[in-house]
C-alpha cells in the first residue's frame, strides 16, 4: 500500500514528462486504430457491396451484338449481362449525364435514398451529381426536352468511383450517372448520342479469374467478335480506386505505429533507468527492510504500465469518432452504401497491448541491471555518481573551453537520451518532409504533366476506326492512334502505346532537360521507363489489352515526363505493326472545336479549362495538414521530454551555477543548447531517410493507382521544414527553461549536507 502511494507521488512530481510519454503512445495507438478502422470499414463495405450486388470481373464491348449470349456464358463459366449507356447533355450545355439501363444479375444497383425505378419517366441519380447540381429526390430533370421524375439515388458496383472514361485518372466536373428504363432509353431522338451496348461478366468460379478471363477472350475471338473495349476489374479505376486507400492505410498503419511505440520505449527506458538510479539508496533501504526484488519490480513497472494503458485507451477512444468522419469523407468521393464502422477486435487489442508489451519489456530490462544488486551496493549511492564513459574519454574534452566541454558532456553521458532525441527529430522531420514533398510532387505532376502536356486542348475519341483517306482531319487538328498495353508478365502495369505523325505538335514532347527529341522514332516517357527499368537501346515487349497480341519495341529516346505512362512511335509504323490500314486513326487532337457527329464519338476531353476537372488539391491539402500537425506535435513532445530530463538531471549543477553568479538566461543556454547540434543532425538524418525511402513510398502509391508520381524534393520545402523544426525547438526550449527559475541556490547546499 505504501509503495502504491509512492507511484502516484512520482507521477505528480514529473507530470509534464509523463504526459508527453502518454501523448507519444496515444499518437501511435490513435494512428493504428484509425488507419485499421478506416481500412477495415472501407474493405467491409467494398467487399460486401461487390459480393452482394454481383460486381463484374470485367467489362467489354464488341463490334456487334452477341447473338447467343447464354451459350457464350455457359462455355466461359461466367454470368454475362448486357446493358445500354448513353451520354446526354443537360440544358446548361456544360454538365453531362450518362444514362444506364438497370441490370438484374450483374452490377445490381442499390437504392441509397428514395425509390427505385417504378414507371416510365422515372430516373435515379448518383448522389454526388444530385448534390452538386442542386437537385432533390422528388424533383424533376429535363433531358433532351423530356421531363424525368427523380425518384431516388443509387450506387452501382461498376461505378464506385465515377469517372467518365475508363482510363481517366480524375473525375470530370459536371459528369454523373443515372438509371432509366429501357423504354425511356429508346425514346431519345436518333440525333442524340446513340446508346452503346456494354457487357459485364462475373465468373462463377472465384479462384482463378484471370484464366477464365483469358478463356472468354479467346471464345469471343473464335466466334468472330472484334473487341472495342476489354477491361478487368483490378485495372478498372471505377472499381479499384477504393482499394488504393485501403491498401495504403493497411500498409502504413503497423510500421508508423511501431515507430511511435519504439520512441516511447526508448524514453520510458531512459526515464525508468534514471529513476531507479536516483532511488538506489531508497531501493537498498527497502531491500534491507525485507522487500523482495519481485515486489520492487512490480512497483517501478506500475508507472510504464499505467502510461501504456492510458495512452493506448485514449488513442482508441479518440480514434473512434474520427473513423466515422474519415469514412464519411471518403464516401463523399466514392459511391458506396454506408453500412457503418467495422472494428476488428484483434486490431483493438493490438492497439492496447502492443505498446504495453513493448514499453513493459523496455522498462523491465532498464530496471533489471539496478534491482539485481545487493542492498549494501545500492546504499553506497554509487549509482547516482556520474561516470566517464568511452565516448567522453575518446573525445578528450579537456581541449575545449568550459561551455563546449560542458555541453558535449551533457550529451555523451546519456546515450539513450541522445538516441531518443536524434531518432525523434529524424522521424518528425521525415513525416514533415514527406507531407510537403507529396504536395510538391502532386503540384509538379498536375502543372507540368497530365493535362499540361496538351498543346491542342480538345481530344475527340471515335467509337470506330477512322481513316485519313475517308475522313481527313481539318487544319489545326492531328490524328492519333493508340492501344492500351501492359509489359509482358506484368499485367498490373498499364500504359498507352500511341502512334502520332512525325510532325505532330498537339502534345508537348521533349527529351530530358527540355532537349529536342525526334518524333520519328520510338520514345518512352521517363516515368514509365523508370518504373520498368528501361533505357535507350532496350527492348520493351508489350501486350495489347484488347487482342492479347505481343509487340517488341526498341526504345530510341526518353521523353521528360511527370507521371504520364506512354510509348510514342510514328503513326505509319504503329498502323503497320498493328496490321491496320495506312492512315488509320481513332483520336483527333484539335486546337479548336470541331463539328463531328456525336453519334460517331466515344467521348470528348476538353483540357482548355482546368475547372472542368475535379479539384484534387483538397485531398493533397488534407495529407499535408495531417502530416505537418503530427510532425509538429511529435517534435514538441520529444524536445519537451528531453529538455525536461536534462533539467532534472542537472538540478544540482543549475543550483551551483546560480551560486557562481550565472543568470537564468545564461544557464538555460548552457544547459539546454547542448541539444542544438543533435537537432540539426536529426533533421539531416530525416532528410536522408526521406531521400532513401521516398522513392519506395511513391512506388507503392504507383502500384496502387497505376500512376507514377515522381518524387520532387523542393529546396524551399526543405528549408521550411528545417525552420519549422527549429521554431518548435526554440519555443519548447523556452517553456522548459522556465523550470530553471524554480531551482533555488539552496538546493546545492542541501545536496551537500545530505
C-alpha atoms as one frame of an Amber mdcrd trajectory, in Angstrom:
protein
   0.000   0.000   0.000   2.851   2.387   0.889   4.598   1.697  -2.410   1.361
   2.282  -4.306   1.050   5.752  -2.799   4.619   6.454  -3.891   3.713   5.643
  -7.514   1.118   8.411  -7.619   3.545  10.826  -5.971   6.210  10.122  -8.609
   3.646  10.676 -11.365   2.618  14.039  -9.896   6.228  15.209  -9.486   7.011
  14.734 -13.207   3.564  15.049 -14.722   4.747  17.103 -17.723   7.188  14.415
 -18.832   4.716  11.598 -18.316   2.020  13.479 -20.218   4.463  13.717 -23.108
   5.080   9.961 -22.991   1.325   9.319 -22.893   0.955  11.569 -25.964   3.542
   9.520 -27.878   1.728   6.294 -27.039  -1.612   7.974 -27.796  -0.459   9.058
 -31.281   0.740   5.547 -32.130  -2.413   3.900 -30.796  -4.624   6.543 -32.427
  -2.999   6.144 -35.838  -3.084   2.346 -35.709  -6.725   2.261 -34.587  -7.838
   4.930 -37.045  -5.945   3.526 -40.042  -7.027  -0.072 -39.488 -10.561   1.044
 -38.593 -10.982   3.141 -41.740  -9.370   0.457 -43.928 -11.457  -2.284 -42.301
 -14.686  -0.307 -42.631 -13.996   0.504 -46.267 -12.933  -3.056 -47.022 -16.068
  -4.405 -45.377 -18.247  -2.042 -47.395 -16.406  -2.593 -50.681 -16.274  -6.391
 -50.353 -19.855  -6.663 -49.103 -21.148  -4.424 -51.906 -19.165  -6.361 -54.540
 -20.371  -9.758 -53.336 -23.970  -8.835 -52.582 -24.536  -6.841 -55.775 -22.516
  -9.149 -58.067 -19.774  -6.745 -59.104 -18.374  -7.524 -62.557 -14.966  -9.137
 -63.031 -14.569  -7.419 -66.376 -16.382  -5.128 -68.774 -16.170  -5.355 -72.539
 -17.735  -4.087 -75.756 -17.874  -5.748 -79.163 -18.262  -4.529 -82.732 -21.676
  -6.212 -82.990 -24.332  -7.594 -80.679 -23.542 -11.032 -79.248 -26.191 -13.341
 -80.679 -26.095 -16.447 -78.474 -25.225 -14.965 -75.108 -26.418 -17.960 -72.968
 -24.124 -20.325 -74.884 -21.156 -17.986 -74.529 -21.864 -17.634 -70.799 -22.094
 -21.406 -70.339 -18.891 -22.110 -72.287 -16.912 -19.437 -70.425 -18.271 -20.258
 -66.975 -19.499 -16.714 -66.446 -22.655 -14.746 -65.868 -22.815 -12.147 -68.657
 -25.403  -9.402 -68.871 -25.614  -6.526 -71.361 -26.789  -3.027 -70.563 -27.073
   0.164 -72.565 -25.484   3.506 -71.894 -25.995   6.893 -73.486 -24.376  10.257
 -72.632 -26.788  13.189 -72.612 -26.076  16.888 -72.146 -28.065  18.877 -69.608
 -29.830  22.072 -70.709 -26.928  24.190 -69.400 -24.734  22.644 -72.117 -21.890
  22.020 -69.646 -22.969  19.139 -67.442 -23.344  15.636 -68.810 -25.243  12.621
 -67.550 -24.584   9.019 -68.518 -27.858   7.130 -68.693 -27.673   3.405 -67.941
 -30.285   0.707 -68.109 -30.634  -1.323 -64.870 -29.280  -4.871 -64.658 -30.595
  -7.786 -62.619 -27.753 -10.333 -62.414 -24.543  -8.294 -62.789 -23.790  -4.890
 -61.187 -27.131  -4.848 -59.387 -27.921  -1.267 -58.249 -28.607  -0.386 -54.620
 -31.028   2.429 -53.826 -29.449   4.785 -51.294 -32.426   7.087 -50.843 -35.939
   7.398 -52.248 -37.431   4.742 -54.504 -36.158   2.623 -57.439 -37.478   2.924
 -60.995 -41.196   2.168 -60.963 -42.691   3.825 -64.049 -41.555   5.175 -67.410
 -40.198   8.674 -66.966 -38.523   7.860 -63.630 -34.801   8.486 -63.144 -32.427
   7.531 -60.322 -29.239   9.607 -59.967 -25.910   9.128 -58.262 -25.848  11.149
 -55.003 -22.818  13.292 -55.971 -24.495  14.522 -59.170 -27.727  15.154 -57.265
 -25.920  17.167 -54.601 -23.603  19.219 -56.843 -26.405  20.210 -59.239 -28.791
  21.309 -56.524 -31.368  18.637 -57.353 -33.592  16.760 -54.903 -35.417  13.443
 -54.716 -38.980  14.111 -55.833 -37.893  16.875 -58.206 -37.654  16.928 -61.987
 -34.857  16.897 -64.549 -35.082  17.831 -68.231 -33.024  15.776 -70.706 -33.293
  16.421 -74.450 -36.714  18.010 -73.964 -38.069  15.087 -71.916 -39.032  15.600
 -68.264 -37.874  12.909 -65.825 -39.045  12.473 -62.239 -36.173  11.957 -59.779
 -37.271   9.054 -57.603 -34.053   8.400 -55.678 -30.294   7.992 -55.558 -28.327
   4.802 -56.125 -24.938   3.091 -56.040 -23.611   0.815 -58.785 -20.853  -1.780
 -58.195 -19.176  -0.888 -61.512 -19.280   2.886 -60.802 -17.945   3.093 -57.244
 -15.605   5.866 -58.449 -17.382   7.903 -61.099 -15.066   8.807 -63.958 -16.320
   9.478 -67.451 -13.874   7.359 -69.431 -12.334   4.098 -68.267  -8.789   5.458
 -68.460  -9.354   8.832 -66.816  -7.461   9.478 -63.606  -9.622  12.342 -62.360
 -13.398  12.717 -62.385 -14.747  15.331 -64.774 -16.713  18.131 -63.127 -20.392
  18.094 -64.028 -20.421  14.420 -65.043 -22.656  11.845 -63.369 -24.587   8.632
 -63.928 -28.288   7.781 -63.804 -30.594   4.804 -64.261 -33.536   4.948 -66.669
 -35.763   2.232 -68.050 -35.031   0.566 -71.403 -38.213   2.135 -72.800 -37.009
   5.630 -71.864 -33.588   4.921 -73.344 -35.161   4.108 -76.715 -37.274   7.281
 -76.740 -34.325   9.628 -77.208 -34.038  11.027 -80.769 -31.536   9.401 -83.101
 -29.710  12.667 -83.456 -28.597  12.387 -79.856 -25.579  10.433 -78.804 -26.669
   6.877 -79.582 -26.815   4.198 -76.957 -23.908   1.766 -76.689 -24.232  -1.837
 -75.548 -21.753  -2.822 -72.843 -21.308  -6.288 -71.339 -20.469  -7.053 -67.733
 -19.137 -10.508 -66.836 -18.702 -12.241 -63.488 -17.189 -15.704 -63.298 -18.849
 -18.403 -61.256 -15.522 -19.897 -60.091 -13.842 -17.234 -57.967 -10.461 -18.952
 -57.579  -8.780 -18.175 -60.919 -10.467 -15.220 -62.570  -7.503 -14.399 -64.845
  -7.532 -17.829 -66.527 -11.287 -17.695 -67.066 -10.986 -14.160 -68.422  -8.435
 -15.333 -70.985 -10.771 -18.190 -71.950 -13.679 -15.777 -72.536 -11.390 -13.529
 -74.582 -10.449 -16.457 -76.799 -14.065 -17.603 -77.216 -15.110 -14.133 -78.413
 -12.312 -14.066 -80.972 -13.149 -17.586 -82.158 -16.782 -16.580 -82.664 -15.737
 -13.642 -84.843 -16.325 -10.747 -82.460 -13.932  -7.795 -82.505 -13.405  -6.152
 -79.123 -13.579  -2.381 -78.874 -13.110  -2.473 -75.097 -11.814  -5.020 -72.582
 -11.015  -4.091 -69.003 -10.737  -6.309 -65.945 -11.900  -5.115 -62.539  -8.459
  -4.827 -60.943  -7.371  -2.319 -63.626 -10.720  -0.523 -63.751 -10.364   2.656
 -61.675 -14.133   2.836 -61.284 -13.870  -0.333 -59.211 -10.283  -0.478 -57.955
  -9.797   3.112 -56.714 -11.108   2.456 -53.165  -8.580  -0.361 -52.812  -5.757
   2.187 -53.208  -6.946   3.874 -49.995  -7.446   0.539 -48.243  -4.036  -0.823
 -49.250  -2.120   2.325 -48.300  -3.806   2.527 -44.880  -3.159  -1.155 -44.202
   0.463  -0.917 -45.383   1.454   2.054 -43.262  -0.643   1.559 -40.129   1.636
  -1.006 -38.475   5.132   0.447 -39.215   4.108   4.029 -38.359   2.547   2.929
 -35.074   5.558   0.764 -34.215   7.826   3.784 -34.781   5.874   5.786 -32.187
   5.816   2.865 -29.757   9.577   2.327 -30.098  10.192   6.008 -29.422   8.069
   5.616 -26.315  10.125   2.539 -25.355  13.379   4.484 -25.538  12.211   7.446
 -23.494  10.408   5.293 -20.900  13.519   3.132 -20.618  15.678   6.244 -20.096
  13.222   7.628 -17.547  12.985   4.374 -15.586  16.766   3.894 -15.571  17.266
   7.427 -14.283  14.542   6.914 -11.672  15.928   3.694 -10.203  19.478   5.081
 -10.203  18.362   8.173  -8.305  16.383   5.875  -5.961  19.302   3.477  -5.454
  19.708   4.310  -1.761  15.932   4.076  -1.222  15.837   0.703  -3.005  18.729
  -0.568  -0.888  16.876   0.531   2.258  13.688  -1.211   1.078  15.696  -4.397
   0.453  17.079  -4.119   3.991  13.530  -3.738   5.339  12.501  -7.032   3.744
  11.028  -6.051   0.387  11.769  -8.541  -2.366  13.052  -7.810  -5.846   9.762
  -9.025  -7.347   7.790  -6.508  -5.285  10.060  -3.607  -6.233   9.983  -4.645
  -9.888   6.180  -4.535  -9.813   6.366  -1.183  -8.045   8.510   0.502 -10.703
   6.787  -1.255 -13.597   3.470   0.194 -12.425   4.408   3.554 -13.984   5.083
   2.322 -17.574   2.070   0.007 -17.355  -0.180   2.909 -16.325   1.288   5.135
 -19.054   0.860   2.441 -21.721  -2.723   1.605 -20.774  -3.680   5.282 -20.501
  -2.109   6.222 -23.850  -3.490   3.142 -25.584  -7.027   3.622 -24.289  -7.051
   7.350 -25.056  -5.771   6.648 -28.579  -8.531   4.098 -29.176 -11.250   6.339
 -27.717 -10.127   9.396 -29.710  -9.836   7.365 -32.918 -13.369   6.012 -32.565
 -15.272   9.163 -33.686 -12.554  10.102 -36.194 -13.025   6.822 -38.074 -16.634
   7.663 -38.828 -15.658  11.147 -40.045 -12.881   9.730 -42.245 -15.152   7.071
 -43.748 -17.846   9.690 -44.448 -15.216  11.913 -46.082 -14.030   9.075 -48.338
 -17.610   8.119 -49.191 -18.084  11.681 -50.454 -15.795  10.624 -53.320 -16.854
   7.004 -53.710 -20.434   5.829 -54.159 -20.947   3.009 -51.662 -23.776   2.009
 -49.329 -22.656   3.189 -45.885 -23.003   0.111 -43.691 -21.298   1.779 -40.727
 -17.970   1.292 -38.988 -16.387  -2.143 -38.682 -13.850  -2.692 -35.890 -11.597
  -5.697 -35.645 -11.311  -6.885 -32.009  -7.834  -8.146 -32.855  -6.701  -4.683
 -34.041  -8.222  -3.015 -30.982  -6.374  -5.475 -28.748  -3.136  -4.784 -30.639
  -3.565  -1.007 -30.228  -3.739  -1.508 -26.448  -1.439  -4.482 -25.838   1.353
  -3.712 -28.318   2.595  -0.553 -26.549   2.052  -2.258 -23.192   4.239  -5.213
 -24.209   6.996  -3.169 -25.863   7.218  -0.497 -23.170   6.875  -3.067 -20.396
   9.806  -5.077 -21.753  11.943  -1.961 -22.269  11.238  -0.859 -18.689  11.919
  -4.328 -17.268  15.355  -4.554 -18.868  16.156  -0.997 -17.734  15.279  -1.902
 -14.141  16.932  -5.290 -14.022  20.512  -4.038 -14.000  19.973  -1.917 -10.881
  17.493  -4.097  -8.978  19.685  -7.215  -9.150  22.370  -5.545  -6.997  22.578
  -6.167  -3.281  21.237  -3.815  -0.628  24.763  -2.899   0.519  25.857  -1.890
  -3.008  22.792   0.218  -3.555  23.008   2.009  -0.202  26.516   3.279  -1.041
  24.892   5.655  -3.568  27.359   4.855  -6.357  24.515   4.656  -8.907  23.978
   8.407  -8.643  27.596   9.258  -9.454  28.406  10.304 -12.989  30.852   8.025
 -14.750  33.221   8.881 -17.571  32.225   6.617 -20.460  34.090   5.522 -23.563
  32.892   8.430 -25.740  33.938  11.031 -23.188  37.427   9.538 -22.972  37.842
   9.351 -26.758  36.741  12.954 -27.300  39.379  14.339 -24.850  37.178  17.165
 -23.677  39.954  18.926 -21.772  40.985  20.538 -25.074  37.793  22.597 -25.273
  36.630  25.667 -23.409  34.260  25.218 -20.495  30.975  25.878 -22.349  31.733
  23.474 -25.199  33.095  20.832 -22.832  30.032  21.069 -20.592  27.545  20.796
 -23.467  29.302  17.806 -25.071  29.493  16.014 -21.728  25.743  16.575 -21.233
  25.009  14.600 -24.386  27.556  11.760 -24.247  26.800  10.890 -20.601  23.259
   9.848 -21.557  23.494   7.933 -24.832  19.901   6.555 -24.650  18.553  10.094
 -24.200  20.723  11.291 -27.076  19.480   8.430 -29.252  15.863   9.234 -28.393
  16.281  12.891 -29.375  18.132  12.006 -32.582  15.586   9.414 -33.717  12.633
  11.526 -32.596  13.696  14.605 -34.543  14.567  12.378 -37.515  11.103  10.803
 -37.583   9.390  14.173 -37.088  11.465  15.621 -39.940  10.732  12.592 -42.124
   6.975  12.912 -41.567   7.060  16.665 -42.205   9.212  16.336 -45.334   7.043
  13.516 -46.677   3.882  15.611 -46.430   5.441  18.656 -48.080   7.209  16.556
 -50.721   3.963  14.790 -51.593   2.341  18.201 -52.040   5.231  19.386 -54.226
   5.214  16.207 -56.303   1.461  16.355 -56.916   1.757  20.022 -57.851   4.501
  19.261 -60.379   2.616  16.244 -61.774  -0.510  18.338 -62.350   1.072  21.588
 -63.545   3.855  20.147 -65.706   2.341  16.772 -66.630  -1.104  15.243 -67.191
  -3.338  17.819 -68.916  -0.427  20.306 -69.158   1.134  18.092 -71.870  -1.575
  19.081 -74.366  -0.702  21.844 -76.848  -4.026  21.170 -78.538  -6.699  21.313
 -75.856  -9.557  19.186 -77.272  -9.397  15.423 -77.779 -12.057  13.611 -79.848
 -12.223   9.826 -79.450 -14.139   7.834 -82.067 -16.092   4.649 -81.474 -14.813
   3.050 -84.664 -11.515   3.239 -86.516 -11.289   6.167 -88.962  -9.051   6.673
 -91.988  -7.398   9.800 -93.333  -8.439   8.903 -96.882 -12.139   8.792 -95.981
 -12.190  11.366 -93.166  -9.213  13.759 -93.287  -8.644  15.947 -90.257  -9.012
  19.724 -90.664  -6.283  22.325 -90.222  -5.320  22.800 -86.593  -6.017  19.147
 -85.780  -3.943  15.958 -85.757  -4.776  12.238 -85.935  -3.563   9.721 -83.363
  -3.921   6.003 -82.915  -3.356   4.031 -79.759  -3.927   0.867 -77.797  -3.757
   0.056 -74.119  -0.951  -2.332 -73.209   0.933  -3.941 -70.359   4.528  -5.265
 -70.120   4.887  -8.968 -70.716   4.472 -10.763 -67.384   3.358  -7.607 -65.502
  -0.322  -7.091 -66.240  -0.780  -4.874 -63.155   1.016  -2.046 -65.029  -0.933
  -0.359 -67.810   0.191   2.244 -70.307  -0.664   3.531 -73.781   1.220   2.826
 -76.987   0.453   5.854 -79.119   1.056   6.458 -82.837   1.405  10.054 -83.999
   2.624  11.794 -87.135   6.335  12.763 -87.109   5.500  16.465 -87.481   2.844
  16.400 -84.749   2.713  19.316 -82.293  -0.515  18.515 -80.445   1.351  17.047
 -77.470   4.442  18.525 -75.823   7.258  16.043 -76.377  10.746  16.977 -75.137
  13.784  14.999 -74.139  15.359  15.003 -70.681  16.138  18.532 -69.571  13.949
  20.016 -72.305  16.214  18.836 -75.151  14.710  18.349 -78.601  13.830  14.792
 -79.481  12.853  13.246 -82.805   9.245  12.103 -83.076  10.108   9.804 -85.957
  11.276   7.044 -83.594  10.105   5.004 -80.603  10.105   7.196 -77.470   9.072
   6.319 -73.920   8.138   8.688 -71.114  10.732   8.880 -68.347   8.220   7.919
 -65.624   7.291   4.683 -67.437  10.943   3.972 -68.264  11.847   4.383 -64.602
   9.020   2.108 -63.486  10.001  -0.609 -65.985  13.749  -0.129 -65.600  14.282
   0.659 -69.291  16.799   2.849 -71.097  17.727   3.843 -74.630  18.546   0.752
 -76.658  16.471  -1.601 -74.508  13.564  -3.580 -75.955  10.091  -3.440 -74.484
   7.789  -6.406 -75.037   4.198  -5.333 -74.504   0.800  -6.993 -74.850  -2.296
  -5.335 -76.331  -5.065  -5.499 -73.723  -7.755  -5.964 -76.376  -6.423  -8.746
 -78.610  -3.510 -10.068 -76.465  -1.096  -9.619 -79.388   2.547  -9.142 -78.481
   4.782  -6.330 -79.788   8.518  -5.732 -79.424   9.568  -2.090 -79.397  13.179
  -0.928 -79.261  13.468   2.275 -77.243  15.182   5.098 -79.184  14.566   8.032
 -76.866  13.238   9.052 -73.452  10.709  11.867 -73.027  10.756  14.044 -69.932
   7.525  13.301 -68.067   5.875  13.918 -64.712   3.894  10.753 -64.114   2.456
  10.013 -67.583   2.951   6.498 -68.940   3.184   6.446 -72.749   5.197   4.916
 -75.566   5.204   7.026 -78.754   6.012   5.871 -82.274   5.289   7.203 -85.785
   1.673   6.720 -86.933   2.608   4.771 -90.091   4.821   2.401 -88.094   2.075
   1.992 -85.488  -0.515   1.034 -88.131   1.920  -1.312 -89.839   2.822  -3.127
 -86.617  -0.810  -3.478 -85.549  -1.943  -4.617 -89.008  -4.223  -1.654 -89.663
  -4.648   0.176 -92.952  -2.324   3.129 -93.659  -3.823   6.373 -92.400  -5.919
   4.698 -89.676  -6.633   6.714 -86.567  -9.054   6.730 -83.654  -8.315  10.029
 -81.919  -8.115  13.620 -83.111  -6.428  16.401 -81.160  -7.557  19.892 -82.076
  -6.859  23.470 -81.037 -10.454  24.452 -81.775 -13.954  22.952 -81.623 -14.768
  20.508 -84.463 -18.288  19.701 -85.625 -18.217  15.920 -85.516 -21.437  13.934
 -85.352 -21.778  12.978 -81.697 -23.054   9.535 -82.667 -19.575   8.743 -84.001
 -17.765   9.754 -80.837 -16.937   7.652 -77.792 -16.039  10.753 -75.788 -14.574
  14.267 -75.869 -11.873  15.523 -73.500 -11.509  19.299 -73.188  -8.485  20.400
 -71.157  -8.610  24.084 -72.067 -10.460  24.934 -68.870  -8.857  23.460 -65.708
 -12.115  23.957 -63.793 -13.650  21.141 -65.824 -11.681  18.720 -63.688 -12.434
  17.920 -60.082 -10.154  19.690 -57.682  -7.661  17.136 -56.361  -5.819  19.641
 -54.181  -8.288  19.069 -51.340  -7.018  15.555 -50.622  -3.409  16.720 -51.000
  -4.019  19.601 -48.601  -5.559  17.171 -46.118  -2.475  14.923 -46.287  -0.077
  17.861 -45.875  -2.059  19.336 -42.978  -2.297  15.986 -41.188   1.397  15.098
 -41.595   2.523  18.610 -40.611   0.368  18.532 -37.490   1.673  15.108 -36.482
   5.287  16.160 -37.149   4.978  19.355 -35.098   3.256  17.541 -32.218   5.890
  14.820 -32.297   8.726  17.366 -32.261   7.138  19.295 -29.379   6.656  16.167
 -27.256  10.156  14.793 -27.883  12.020  18.055 -27.345   9.974  18.829 -24.228
  10.676  15.411 -22.711  14.406  15.609 -23.449  14.699  19.188 -22.177  12.784
  18.245 -19.044  15.115  15.284 -18.456  18.201  17.455 -18.924  16.957  19.953
 -16.343  16.017  17.216 -13.851  19.389  15.523 -14.240  21.245  18.825 -13.713
  19.319  20.436 -10.873  22.382  20.360  -8.624  24.564  21.858 -11.340  21.981
  24.566 -12.045  21.894  25.456  -8.351  25.703  25.691  -8.214  25.808  27.851
 -11.356  23.379  30.246  -9.707  25.700  30.413  -6.676  28.594  31.213  -9.039
  26.615  34.171 -10.409  25.209  32.821 -13.677  21.916  34.370 -14.783  18.911
  32.209 -15.684  19.287  33.055 -19.380  22.957  32.041 -19.379  22.194  28.804
 -17.526  19.414  27.994 -19.998  21.805  28.463 -22.911  24.455  26.351 -21.232
  22.134  23.502 -20.233  19.518  23.374 -22.993  21.586  24.470 -26.017  23.640
  21.300 -25.708  20.920  19.582 -27.757  21.091  22.008 -30.698  23.687  20.049
 -32.748  21.649  16.869 -32.210  18.531  18.598 -33.568  20.403  19.628 -36.738
  21.858  16.129 -37.032  18.391  14.613 -36.552  16.941  16.803 -39.298  19.777
  15.815 -41.637  19.125  12.135 -40.877  15.393  12.666 -41.524  16.228  14.279
 -44.885  18.448  11.338 -45.830  15.702   8.888 -44.817  13.209  10.835 -46.930
  15.509  10.637 -49.970  16.136   6.935 -49.350  12.542   5.931 -48.546  10.719
   8.486 -50.700  11.057   6.570 -53.948   9.860   3.390 -52.228   6.836   5.188
 -50.748   5.957   6.802 -54.062   6.428   3.480 -55.877   3.899   1.880 -53.533
   1.438   4.630 -54.476   2.165   3.961 -58.164   1.338   0.274 -57.718  -1.961
   1.194 -56.041  -3.210   3.713 -58.622  -1.160   2.640 -61.686   0.320   6.129
 -61.910   3.889   7.035 -61.032   4.158  10.348 -59.202   7.798  11.472 -59.462
   9.273  12.483 -56.115  10.143  16.187 -56.265  12.189  17.387 -53.292  11.640
  21.143 -53.292  14.546  23.062 -51.626  12.059  25.666 -50.374  10.087  22.956
 -48.558  13.303  21.500 -47.113  14.237  24.922 -45.737  10.677  25.437 -44.491
  10.809  22.078 -42.679  14.111  22.964 -41.024  12.807  26.363 -39.926   9.633
  24.784 -38.542  11.610  22.192 -36.555  13.925  24.909 -35.173  10.991  27.169
 -34.246   9.376  24.279 -32.367  12.730  23.567 -30.701  13.238  27.167 -29.561
   9.670  27.605 -28.287   9.714  24.287 -26.415  13.142  25.066 -25.005  11.899
  28.452 -23.763   8.983  26.856 -21.924  11.256  24.249 -20.353  13.766  26.936
 -19.436  11.194  28.469 -17.109  11.712  25.472 -14.809  15.250  26.724 -14.159
  13.813  29.656 -12.199  12.173  27.198  -9.795  15.535  25.695  -8.746  16.991
  27.708  -5.871  20.645  28.123  -4.867  19.949  26.315  -1.590  19.416  23.031
  -3.449  23.175  22.622  -3.895  23.779  23.212  -0.176  21.069  20.694   0.746
  22.608  18.114  -1.588  25.997  18.657   0.001  24.668  18.210   3.528  22.917
  15.005   2.521
